[in-house]
């Protein structure tokens, strides 16, 4: 079982670069990149909230559950 992070999909839909998102949510490029590639082990709700606000989306649009 896995959690799939669709951050890159939402960024593409909003035509937002990683640099721009990084500035809006006040998170380092390296941390955003780890999240975007699905290598993150956890995410703070405050970070998730900031990303959702910046991308104008819901948490369910960023995170997806998949049975392997």
C-alpha positions as CSV (number, residue, x, y, z in Angstrom):
1,X,0.0,0.0,0.0
2,X,1.2,3.5,-0.8
3,X,0.4,7.1,-0.6
4,X,0.9,8.9,-3.9
5,X,1.7,12.6,-3.8
6,X,0.3,14.5,-6.8
7,X,2.0,17.7,-6.1
8,X,3.6,17.9,-9.5
9,X,0.2,17.4,-11.2
10,X,-1.4,20.3,-9.2
11,X,1.6,22.5,-9.9
12,X,1.2,21.8,-13.6
13,X,-2.5,22.6,-13.5
14,X,-1.8,25.9,-11.8
15,X,1.2,26.6,-14.0
16,X,3.4,27.1,-10.9
17,X,7.1,26.4,-10.7
18,X,8.7,24.7,-7.7
19,X,10.6,28.0,-7.0
20,X,7.3,30.0,-7.0
21,X,5.6,27.5,-4.7
22,X,8.6,27.4,-2.4
23,X,8.4,31.2,-2.0
24,X,4.6,31.1,-1.4
25,X,4.7,28.4,1.3
26,X,8.1,29.4,2.8
27,X,9.5,25.9,2.4
28,X,13.0,25.0,1.0
29,X,13.3,23.8,-2.5
30,X,14.9,20.6,-1.2
31,X,12.0,19.8,1.1
32,X,9.4,20.5,-1.6
33,X,11.4,18.4,-4.0
34,X,11.4,15.5,-1.5
35,X,7.6,15.8,-1.1
36,X,7.1,16.2,-4.9
37,X,9.0,13.0,-5.7
38,X,7.1,11.0,-3.1
39,X,10.1,10.4,-0.9
40,X,8.8,12.2,2.2
41,X,7.9,10.1,5.2
42,X,5.6,12.7,6.7
43,X,4.1,16.1,6.2
44,X,2.9,18.6,8.8
45,X,-0.7,19.7,8.5
46,X,0.5,23.3,8.5
47,X,2.7,22.6,5.5
48,X,-0.2,20.8,3.8
49,X,-2.5,23.7,4.5
50,X,0.0,26.2,3.1
51,X,0.4,24.2,-0.1
52,X,-3.4,23.8,-0.5
53,X,-3.8,27.5,0.0
54,X,-1.1,28.4,-2.5
55,X,-2.4,25.9,-5.1
56,X,-6.1,26.6,-4.4
57,X,-6.8,22.9,-3.9
58,X,-8.0,20.3,-1.4
59,X,-5.7,17.9,0.4
60,X,-7.4,15.0,-1.4
61,X,-6.2,16.5,-4.7
62,X,-2.6,16.2,-3.5
63,X,-2.6,12.9,-1.7
64,X,-3.9,9.6,-3.1
65,X,-4.1,6.1,-1.6
66,X,-3.2,3.2,-3.8
67,X,-3.1,-0.6,-3.1
68,X,0.1,-2.0,-4.6
